[in-house]
Amino acid sequence: MTVSGENKQLLHLVFGGELKTLNSMEFRDLEKLDIVGIYPNYETAKMAWKSKAQATVDNAHMRYFIVHMHRLLDPASAISEAVNSANKA
């Protein structure tokens, strides 16, 4: 739990691997997935993602992703977050 006034902890997973084709989201070998780490907010996850993506830029089939774990752990909150974002637009 967070203390009032603290930033809410929003976990993000960064992982990647080599895709079978450039047009798919299917990995070539699941045993070779690179689990970079779990981060407490989007900003730090994005820095890790960017670092890995830039380090593998020469391999067109290599892709890294950011998964919003907090949305999977608390789906009701994710829906509320989406509605609030849509209302601001």
Buried (B, 14 or more C-beta within 10 A) or exposed (E): EEEEEEEEEBBBBBBBBBBEEEEEEEBBEEEEEEEBEBBBBBEBBBEBBEEBBEEBEEEEBBBBBBBBBBBEEEEEEBEEBEEEEEEEE
